[in-house]
């Protein structure tokens, strides 16, 4: 399937992503070599899988695998099918951050905010898991030297870094419930209304106030339509992944399955 045919299946604002991922898949195919990507979110993973599946002689591997618990952000390697793919090819390191836990409390947002303030991309790092005494962060191996030099404190507290085997990662504090909502449309305001159980008017105000993200980007256009594997973050609610759409009901409702992420 050509890139232009693939684009027809995705939203206009995703066409640049499709171009980028298709180019990388094409390089893997024509150069007969593995191509390593950064960390991607669930929607981007869906796009990549769709593109790779359009090539007869390509396959992919994504990780960290869910054997380490639910992982929202995954790194991907695309390669010709004659390559045997293994997790070492993903170049993922586990960075454990030690901090003075007896004197301070550090939360997920503190870690992410500090890392972003260092000038890196969100896609240089994977999931962040916070324990009482330390924090585990999946990172690109290429970023290891950078963090050793630049990451010295979080919330004005000194930190020490340790790079350990991925098998030692702490258990994820997140799991998900599957929830089916009957939607009158796939518009973002309808989705927020159903998930938060508020009026549509309140949902629209919520969106306009910048309190909703789709695939990590703040979205203030209430009319955009959600799609499969979109990651929706709602302030005061949490995060939900669009899992699948069912068959239209007799009352023209769309049964939509969400994986609603929750902390244990």
C-alpha positions as CSV (number, residue, x, y, z in Angstrom):
1,X,0.0,0.0,0.0
2,X,1.4,3.4,-0.9
3,X,2.0,6.2,1.6
4,X,-0.9,8.2,0.0
5,X,-3.3,5.3,0.5
6,X,-2.2,4.9,4.1
7,X,-2.8,8.6,4.8
8,X,-6.4,8.3,3.9
9,X,-6.9,6.2,7.0
10,X,-5.5,8.9,9.4
11,X,-6.4,12.3,10.5
12,X,-5.0,15.3,8.6
13,X,-3.0,16.4,11.6
14,X,-1.3,13.0,11.7
15,X,-0.1,13.1,8.1
16,X,3.3,14.5,9.1
17,X,3.7,11.5,11.5
18,X,2.7,9.1,8.7
19,X,5.3,10.7,6.4
20,X,8.0,10.3,9.0
21,X,7.2,6.7,10.0
22,X,6.7,5.7,6.4
23,X,10.1,7.1,5.5
24,X,11.7,5.1,8.3
25,X,9.9,1.9,7.2
26,X,11.0,2.5,3.6
27,X,14.6,3.0,4.7
28,X,14.5,-0.4,6.5
29,X,13.0,-2.0,3.4
30,X,15.3,-0.5,0.8
31,X,18.5,-0.5,2.8
32,X,17.8,-4.0,4.3
33,X,18.7,-2.9,7.8
34,X,17.1,-2.3,11.1
35,X,15.8,1.2,11.8
36,X,15.5,2.3,15.5
37,X,12.8,4.8,16.5
38,X,12.4,6.9,19.6
39,X,9.7,6.1,22.3
40,X,6.2,6.4,20.9
41,X,2.8,6.7,22.5
42,X,-0.1,4.2,21.9
43,X,-1.6,6.1,18.9
44,X,1.8,6.5,17.3
45,X,2.4,2.8,17.9
46,X,-0.9,2.0,16.0
47,X,0.2,4.2,13.1
48,X,3.6,2.5,12.9
49,X,2.0,-1.0,13.0
50,X,-0.3,0.0,10.2
51,X,2.6,1.2,8.0
52,X,4.8,-1.8,8.7
53,X,2.0,-4.2,8.0
54,X,1.7,-2.6,4.5
55,X,5.2,-4.0,3.7
56,X,5.3,-7.7,3.0
57,X,8.9,-8.1,4.1
58,X,9.1,-6.0,7.2
59,X,8.4,-6.7,10.9
60,X,8.9,-4.8,14.1
61,X,9.6,-5.2,17.8
62,X,8.4,-2.8,20.5
63,X,9.5,-2.6,24.1
64,X,9.7,-2.6,27.0
65,X,7.4,-5.6,26.8
66,X,4.4,-5.8,29.1
67,X,6.1,-8.5,31.0
68,X,7.5,-5.6,33.0
69,X,4.0,-4.3,33.7
70,X,1.9,-2.0,31.6
71,X,4.1,0.3,29.5
72,X,2.5,3.3,27.8
73,X,5.5,4.5,26.0
74,X,7.4,2.0,23.8
75,X,10.5,2.1,21.7
76,X,10.3,0.5,18.2
77,X,12.8,-1.2,15.8
78,X,11.7,-1.9,12.3
79,X,13.6,-4.4,10.2
80,X,13.4,-6.8,7.2
81,X,11.8,-10.1,8.2
82,X,15.1,-12.0,7.8
83,X,16.4,-10.2,10.9
84,X,15.8,-11.9,14.3
85,X,14.7,-9.1,16.6
86,X,15.4,-9.0,20.3
87,X,15.0,-6.4,23.0
88,X,18.7,-5.6,23.1
89,X,18.2,-3.9,19.7
90,X,15.9,-1.4,21.3
91,X,18.7,0.3,23.2
92,X,16.7,0.9,26.3
93,X,18.3,1.6,29.7
94,X,16.7,1.7,33.1
95,X,17.8,4.8,35.1
96,X,17.1,4.6,38.8
97,X,17.0,8.0,40.5
98,X,17.8,8.0,44.3
99,X,16.7,11.0,46.3
100,X,16.5,12.0,50.0
101,X,13.1,10.4,50.5
102,X,13.1,11.0,54.3
103,X,13.0,14.8,53.6
104,X,11.1,15.2,50.4
105,X,8.3,13.6,48.3
106,X,8.7,13.5,44.6
107,X,5.8,12.7,42.2
108,X,5.6,11.7,38.6
109,X,5.0,15.3,37.4
110,X,8.1,16.5,39.3
111,X,10.3,14.0,37.5
112,X,8.8,14.7,34.0
113,X,9.0,18.5,34.5
114,X,12.6,18.3,35.6
115,X,13.6,16.1,32.6
116,X,11.8,18.3,30.1
117,X,13.5,21.4,31.6
118,X,16.8,19.9,30.6
119,X,15.8,20.5,27.0
120,X,15.1,16.9,25.9
121,X,12.2,15.6,24.0
122,X,9.4,13.6,25.7
123,X,10.2,10.8,23.2
124,X,13.8,10.4,24.6
125,X,12.3,8.8,27.7
126,X,9.7,6.1,28.3
127,X,7.5,5.4,31.3
128,X,8.3,6.9,34.7
129,X,7.6,4.8,37.8
130,X,7.8,6.4,41.2
131,X,8.4,4.5,44.4
132,X,8.7,5.9,48.0
133,X,12.5,5.8,48.0
134,X,13.5,6.0,44.3
135,X,12.3,6.5,40.8
136,X,12.7,4.3,37.7
137,X,12.8,5.8,34.2
138,X,13.1,4.0,30.9
139,X,15.5,6.0,28.7
140,X,17.2,5.8,25.3
141,X,20.7,4.4,25.8
142,X,22.0,7.3,23.8
143,X,20.9,9.7,26.6
144,X,22.7,7.9,29.4
145,X,25.9,10.1,29.3
146,X,23.7,13.3,29.1
147,X,21.7,12.4,32.2
148,X,24.9,11.5,34.1
149,X,26.1,15.1,33.7
150,X,22.8,17.1,33.6
151,X,20.4,15.5,36.0
152,X,21.7,16.5,39.4
153,X,18.5,17.5,41.3
154,X,14.7,17.3,41.3
155,X,12.6,19.8,43.3
156,X,15.8,21.4,44.6
157,X,16.7,18.0,46.1
158,X,20.0,16.3,45.1
159,X,19.7,13.0,43.3
160,X,22.0,10.2,42.5
161,X,21.7,8.0,39.3
162,X,22.1,4.3,39.0
163,X,21.8,2.4,35.7
164,X,20.5,-1.1,36.3
165,X,19.0,-4.1,34.5
166,X,15.5,-3.5,33.1
167,X,14.5,-6.8,34.9
168,X,14.9,-4.9,38.2
169,X,12.3,-2.3,37.4
170,X,9.7,-1.6,40.1
171,X,6.2,-2.8,39.4
172,X,4.0,-0.3,37.7
173,X,1.6,1.5,40.0
174,X,-0.9,1.6,37.1
175,X,-3.5,-0.8,35.8
176,X,-6.6,-0.3,33.8
177,X,-10.3,-1.0,33.8
178,X,-12.1,-1.6,30.5
179,X,-15.1,0.7,30.2
180,X,-17.7,0.7,27.4
181,X,-19.4,4.0,26.7
182,X,-22.2,4.6,24.1
183,X,-21.2,7.7,22.2
184,X,-23.5,9.8,20.1
185,X,-20.4,10.9,18.1
186,X,-16.7,10.6,18.3
187,X,-16.2,14.3,19.0
188,X,-13.8,15.1,21.8
189,X,-16.5,17.0,23.8
190,X,-18.8,14.0,23.7
191,X,-16.0,11.7,24.9
192,X,-15.0,14.0,27.8
193,X,-18.7,14.3,28.7
194,X,-19.1,10.5,28.9
195,X,-15.8,9.8,30.7
196,X,-16.2,12.5,33.3
197,X,-20.0,12.1,33.6
198,X,-20.6,15.9,33.2
199,X,-22.8,17.9,30.9
200,X,-21.6,18.6,27.3
201,X,-21.5,22.3,28.1
202,X,-19.1,21.7,31.0
203,X,-17.0,19.3,28.8
204,X,-16.7,22.1,26.2
205,X,-15.6,24.6,28.8
206,X,-13.1,22.1,30.2
207,X,-11.6,21.6,26.8
208,X,-11.4,25.3,26.0
209,X,-9.6,25.8,29.3
210,X,-6.7,23.5,28.1
211,X,-7.5,20.7,30.5
212,X,-7.6,17.9,28.0
213,X,-4.7,16.4,26.1
214,X,-4.8,13.9,23.2
215,X,-1.6,12.0,22.7
216,X,0.3,14.3,25.0
217,X,-0.8,17.5,23.2
218,X,-3.2,20.0,24.7
219,X,-6.3,20.2,22.5
220,X,-8.7,23.1,22.7
221,X,-10.8,22.2,19.6
222,X,-13.9,20.4,20.9
223,X,-14.9,19.2,17.5
224,X,-12.0,17.0,16.7
225,X,-12.8,13.3,16.5
226,X,-11.0,10.6,18.5
227,X,-9.6,7.5,16.9
228,X,-8.5,4.1,17.8
229,X,-5.5,4.0,20.3
230,X,-5.7,7.7,21.0
231,X,-4.5,8.5,24.5
232,X,-6.8,11.0,26.2
233,X,-5.6,12.8,29.4
234,X,-8.3,14.7,31.3
235,X,-7.4,16.9,34.3
236,X,-9.1,15.5,37.5
237,X,-10.0,12.2,35.8
238,X,-6.8,10.5,34.5
239,X,-6.0,8.9,31.2
240,X,-7.9,6.6,28.9
241,X,-6.8,4.8,25.7
242,X,-9.4,4.3,23.0
243,X,-9.3,0.5,22.7
244,X,-11.9,-0.3,20.0
245,X,-15.2,0.7,18.4
246,X,-18.2,-1.5,18.2
247,X,-21.1,-1.8,15.7
248,X,-23.5,1.1,15.5
249,X,-26.6,0.4,17.7
250,X,-30.2,0.8,16.5
251,X,-30.2,4.2,18.2
252,X,-27.1,5.3,16.3
253,X,-24.8,5.1,19.3
254,X,-21.2,4.0,18.9
255,X,-20.1,1.4,21.6
256,X,-16.6,2.5,22.4
257,X,-14.2,0.6,24.7
258,X,-11.8,2.6,26.7
259,X,-8.9,1.3,28.8
260,X,-9.1,3.7,31.8
261,X,-5.7,3.9,33.5
262,X,-5.7,4.1,37.3
263,X,-3.2,4.1,40.0
264,X,-3.2,1.2,42.5
